[in-house]
Amino acid sequence: MSEFDAIAVGRRVLAAEAEGLAQLGAGLDLSFTAAVDALFAATGRCVCTGVGKSGHVARKIAATLASTGAPAIFVHGAEAAHGDLGMIGPGDVILALSKTGESRELADVIAYARRFAIPLIAMTTAPDSALGAAADVVLRLPDAPEAADGLNAPTTSTTLQMALGDALAVALLERRGFKAADFRVFHPGGKLGAMLRTVADLMHGADELPLVAADTPMQQALLVMTEKRWGILGVVDAEGRLAGVITDGDLRRHIDGLLDRRAGDVMTPGPKKTVPPAMLASEALALMSDPPPAVTVLFVVDAGRPVGILHVHDLLRAGVM
């Protein structure tokens, strides 16, 4: 008896599904554009529905659409006839998934869509099926072989459904001009939410800014620097613009006669590392880490004027690492 080769089986499955995806991509046509148009024009939600494995995929597509700014819900095909049809209303679009297009449980959803003139998008391998014939738009899936030899267990077919759902979501978000800042609104928690927070979300405000004028004696400037405890001091001009910064390194370089100097004599003029309030926290972290030199504190500047200060510890606490 030959030894079972799990790696060979895994590669065979992945190759079969990759071939199915290639067929799906090659066969994409104007029906895809029509589906995106229908979703874009909807004033309500995309109602994703299906049964069995197709139902699981439909639930995932609904979650992906919702997370990218397109209102969406999942309605189970079998539960629709028991009251859940009431969740579908004017302005909605129905996206129904069925490999064969003949799932009996979808009959009530199809009839409801026809009765109330709700646009119906079908995702199926069979455009001539009951679902395909009733749909306003048919997204045809290639009838690629399932990945399990001798079995018809949904594998390749569900992969194709999920991939096509992702394609719809991405095409829709790009048409809507959905940006990373919008995405953050729907993902406030976890690592992803942290990476999409802005500098303004995390910075310390104006009352915590260590600032002095250029003509401030260094004896007074050191008191401000010590009181604010950031390890850095901002020097502003007469218009309140950030003219320079004083760091521990600047103090060491001017140690001889330091207390006889003024802040403008000691500062490093024109600081290169500042950030705007709207910058993503992840981008601010990259700027902090980018030598030379790496820094732990950044002034937040708007129109040349300091409005906040950001420390690497703020990023650590927020999970932006």
C-alpha positions as MATLAB code, in Angstrom:
seq = 'MSEFDAIAVGRRVLAAEAEGLAQLGAGLDLSFTAAVDALFAATGRCVCTGVGKSGHVARKIAATLASTGAPAIFVHGAEAAHGDLGMIGPGDVILALSKTGESRELADVIAYARRFAIPLIAMTTAPDSALGAAADVVLRLPDAPEAADGLNAPTTSTTLQMALGDALAVALLERRGFKAADFRVFHPGGKLGAMLRTVADLMHGADELPLVAADTPMQQALLVMTEKRWGILGVVDAEGRLAGVITDGDLRRHIDGLLDRRAGDVMTPGPKKTVPPAMLASEALALMSDPPPAVTVLFVVDAGRPVGILHVHDLLRAGVM';
ca = [
       0.000    0.000    0.000;
       1.525    3.330   -1.040;
       2.113    5.979    1.576;
      -0.463    8.754    1.674;
       0.997   12.001    0.303;
      -0.867   14.902    1.887;
       1.262   17.504    0.137;
       0.441   16.056   -3.271;
      -3.278   16.120   -2.453;
      -3.042   19.699   -1.216;
      -1.263   20.804   -4.372;
      -3.829   19.024   -6.528;
      -6.696   20.782   -4.757;
      -5.037   24.181   -5.017;
      -4.251   23.607   -8.692;
      -7.867   22.652   -9.390;
      -9.191   25.725   -7.633;
      -6.604   27.973   -9.305;
      -7.720   26.645  -12.678;
     -11.318   27.429  -11.758;
     -10.355   30.977  -10.767;
      -8.523   31.427  -14.075;
     -11.674   30.369  -15.932;
     -13.743   32.746  -13.817;
     -11.467   35.669  -14.592;
     -11.348   34.894  -18.304;
     -15.133   34.673  -18.494;
     -15.903   37.920  -16.670;
     -18.129   40.036  -18.918;
     -20.500   42.983  -18.908;
     -22.836   41.204  -16.513;
     -20.250   41.969  -13.835;
     -20.453   45.664  -14.715;
     -24.239   45.444  -14.570;
     -24.066   43.874  -11.100;
     -21.746   46.605   -9.827;
     -24.051   49.229  -11.353;
     -27.062   47.709   -9.604;
     -25.285   47.661   -6.244;
     -24.028   51.222   -6.726;
     -27.511   52.491   -7.592;
     -29.185   50.782   -4.623;
     -30.584   53.166   -2.033;
     -31.035   50.328    0.448;
     -28.942   47.264    1.201;
     -27.504   44.322   -0.635;
     -29.397   41.295    0.670;
     -27.154   38.246    0.247;
     -28.911   34.895    0.337;
     -28.305   31.212   -0.235;
     -28.577   27.833    1.445;
     -26.011   25.237    2.466;
     -22.416   26.102    1.603;
     -23.643   28.847   -0.712;
     -25.388   30.355    2.302;
     -22.134   30.423    4.251;
     -20.438   32.199    1.351;
     -23.346   34.638    1.035;
     -22.962   35.519    4.708;
     -19.269   36.210    4.154;
     -19.965   38.386    1.102;
     -22.482   40.406    3.114;
     -19.860   40.942    5.826;
     -17.264   42.031    3.257;
     -19.653   44.484    1.609;
     -20.694   45.950    4.967;
     -17.084   46.372    6.089;
     -16.278   48.315    2.932;
     -19.112   50.772    3.296;
     -21.867   49.087    1.271;
     -24.839   48.311    3.565;
     -25.506   44.563    3.389;
     -27.246   41.818    5.324;
     -27.549   38.052    5.055;
     -30.945   36.375    4.825;
     -30.992   32.575    4.900;
     -32.957   31.191    1.973;
     -34.840   28.679    4.124;
     -35.731   31.255    6.795;
     -36.991   33.808    4.283;
     -40.415   32.159    4.001;
     -40.804   32.202    7.785;
     -40.769   35.961    8.257;
     -37.309   37.027    7.115;
     -38.665   38.276    3.785;
     -39.764   41.277    5.826;
     -36.096   42.236    6.084;
     -36.046   42.957    2.340;
     -37.508   46.270    1.276;
     -37.683   48.907   -1.454;
     -34.289   50.136   -2.537;
     -32.598   46.828   -1.734;
     -30.821   44.548   -4.178;
     -30.804   40.765   -3.729;
     -27.658   38.754   -4.439;
     -28.641   35.072   -4.536;
     -26.044   32.289   -4.620;
     -26.751   28.787   -5.876;
     -24.420   26.549   -7.850;
     -27.229   24.814   -9.745;
     -29.741   27.666   -9.523;
     -32.416   25.163   -8.564;
     -32.378   25.378   -4.756;
     -36.022   25.006   -3.771;
     -35.496   27.112   -0.668;
     -34.824   30.172   -2.842;
     -38.220   29.993   -4.564;
     -39.877   32.345   -2.075;
     -37.031   34.870   -2.336;
     -37.297   34.808   -6.143;
     -41.070   35.258   -6.039;
     -40.761   38.096   -3.534;
     -38.199   39.874   -5.720;
     -40.494   39.606   -8.764;
     -43.582   40.722   -6.833;
     -42.005   43.880   -5.420;
     -39.680   44.650   -8.363;
     -36.547   44.231   -6.268;
     -33.443   43.815   -8.468;
     -32.136   40.248   -8.349;
     -28.518   39.297   -9.063;
     -27.879   35.582   -9.462;
     -24.504   33.914   -8.923;
     -24.751   30.456  -10.497;
     -23.218   28.052  -12.968;
     -26.606   27.663  -14.689;
     -28.021   30.823  -16.296;
     -30.977   28.794  -17.656;
     -31.963   27.566  -14.186;
     -34.961   28.832  -12.243;
     -32.771   31.352  -10.436;
     -30.935   32.434  -13.573;
     -34.108   32.853  -15.593;
     -35.697   35.054  -12.926;
     -32.629   37.234  -12.320;
     -32.066   40.711  -13.699;
     -28.323   40.045  -13.806;
     -26.625   36.653  -13.952;
     -23.043   36.300  -12.755;
     -22.100   33.031  -14.397;
     -19.642   30.810  -12.595;
     -17.639   28.308  -14.647;
     -18.819   24.759  -14.050;
     -15.330   23.759  -12.936;
     -14.788   20.321  -11.347;
     -14.883   20.194   -7.580;
     -11.482   19.522   -6.023;
     -12.378   16.225   -4.306;
     -11.929   13.282   -6.676;
     -15.142   11.362   -7.181;
     -17.121   13.612   -4.836;
     -19.288   16.605   -5.492;
     -18.490   18.264   -2.173;
     -18.512   22.057   -2.619;
     -14.870   23.111   -2.856;
     -13.949   24.778   -6.121;
     -17.473   26.122   -6.542;
     -17.507   27.891   -3.169;
     -14.022   29.265   -3.794;
     -15.296   30.795   -7.029;
     -18.349   32.241   -5.287;
     -16.214   33.822   -2.594;
     -13.696   35.223   -5.067;
     -16.439   36.722   -7.222;
     -18.001   38.241   -4.122;
     -14.656   39.830   -3.262;
     -14.383   41.156   -6.812;
     -17.824   42.765   -6.494;
     -16.949   44.351   -3.157;
     -13.647   45.784   -4.367;
     -15.092   47.064   -7.641;
     -17.933   48.705   -5.719;
     -15.694   50.350   -3.131;
     -13.412   51.734   -5.852;
     -16.382   53.123   -7.754;
     -17.631   54.748   -4.561;
     -14.204   56.242   -3.829;
     -13.982   54.385   -0.515;
     -10.656   55.214    1.223;
      -8.611   53.913    4.138;
     -10.021   56.630    6.385;
     -13.550   55.411    5.586;
     -12.506   51.827    6.228;
     -11.317   52.836    9.704;
     -14.852   53.898   10.630;
     -16.051   50.303   10.201;
     -12.961   48.738   11.865;
     -12.356   50.679   15.086;
     -11.104   47.637   17.001;
      -8.183   45.269   16.729;
      -4.865   45.597   14.947;
      -6.416   46.797   11.710;
      -8.396   49.489   13.464;
      -5.293   50.652   15.303;
      -3.268   50.890   12.094;
      -6.017   52.991   10.505;
      -6.317   55.510   13.332;
      -5.031   58.976   12.603;
      -2.462   61.110   14.368;
      -5.291   63.384   15.543;
      -6.873   60.401   17.323;
      -3.763   59.758   19.402;
      -1.913   63.055   19.794;
      -1.710   65.154   22.949;
      -3.329   68.563   22.542;
      -2.162   72.159   22.688;
      -2.160   72.347   26.498;
       0.602   69.730   26.624;
       2.838   71.306   24.004;
       6.374   72.237   25.121;
       6.758   75.544   23.268;
       8.833   78.685   23.739;
       9.655   81.739   21.649;
      13.024   82.016   19.951;
      14.161   84.819   22.303;
      13.339   82.830   25.471;
      16.407   82.536   27.769;
      17.593   78.929   27.990;
      17.172   78.902   31.762;
      13.417   79.449   31.285;
      13.306   77.165   28.243;
      14.776   74.306   30.272;
      12.042   74.739   32.874;
       9.361   74.362   30.183;
      11.159   71.353   28.699;
      11.363   69.696   32.121;
       7.770   70.503   33.058;
       6.274   69.022   29.886;
       8.466   65.870   30.121;
       8.594   65.064   26.398;
      12.368   65.300   26.092;
      11.934   67.871   23.338;
      11.129   71.570   23.081;
       9.511   73.395   20.195;
      10.620   76.903   19.270;
       8.020   79.079   17.544;
       8.362   82.351   15.639;
       6.286   85.492   16.072;
       3.453   83.996   13.948;
       3.348   80.805   16.022;
       4.975   78.638   13.356;
       7.364   75.898   14.388;
      10.806   77.356   13.639;
      12.915   74.657   15.268;
      13.260   72.083   18.019;
      15.606   71.560   20.925;
      16.489   67.997   21.881;
      18.858   66.464   24.426;
      21.430   66.301   21.642;
      21.170   70.060   21.079;
      21.675   70.680   24.793;
      24.846   68.580   24.816;
      26.224   70.331   21.753;
      25.721   73.745   23.390;
      26.631   72.774   26.949;
      29.348   75.440   27.182;
      27.596   78.640   28.181;
      24.165   77.044   27.705;
      22.402   79.178   30.292;
      23.716   82.352   28.660;
      22.026   81.522   25.369;
      18.505   81.894   24.033;
      16.293   79.160   22.593;
      16.819   80.339   19.024;
      20.596   79.980   19.424;
      20.349   76.347   20.554;
      17.547   74.957   18.402;
      17.909   72.836   15.296;
      16.054   74.977   12.727;
      13.436   73.681   10.304;
      12.632   70.283   11.832;
      12.263   67.698    9.059;
      10.171   65.223   11.024;
       6.714   66.607   11.738;
       3.305   65.126   10.934;
      -0.130   66.514   10.011;
      -3.175   65.599   12.145;
      -4.807   63.631    9.306;
      -1.846   61.298    8.754;
      -2.453   57.622    9.553;
      -0.870   56.533   12.831;
       0.904   53.725   10.978;
       2.545   56.291    8.673;
       3.650   58.357   11.667;
       5.239   55.255   13.163;
       7.127   54.614    9.935;
       8.397   58.203    9.979;
       9.564   57.827   13.579;
      11.440   54.651   12.709;
      12.993   55.963    9.516;
      16.602   57.035   10.137;
      18.509   59.197   10.225;
      17.746   59.790   12.973;
      14.994   57.629   14.480;
      12.892   59.628   16.946;
      10.374   58.896   19.684;
       8.436   62.179   19.604;
       6.873   64.136   16.753;
       5.291   67.561   16.692;
       1.900   67.569   14.980;
       1.778   70.589   12.691;
      -1.119   72.161   10.803;
      -0.356   75.012    8.379;
       3.089   75.322    9.955;
       1.765   75.728   13.504;
       2.145   73.036   16.190;
      -1.256   71.711   17.303;
      -0.236   68.553   19.155;
       2.533   66.155   20.030;
       2.781   62.402   19.485;
       4.991   59.955   21.390;
       5.881   56.438   20.328;
       4.290   55.221   23.573;
       0.943   56.556   22.331;
       1.303   54.301   19.293;
       2.281   51.332   21.462;
      -0.749   51.764   23.709;
      -3.024   51.975   20.663;
      -1.565   48.776   19.194;
       0.029   50.467   16.179;
       3.128   48.280   16.212;
];
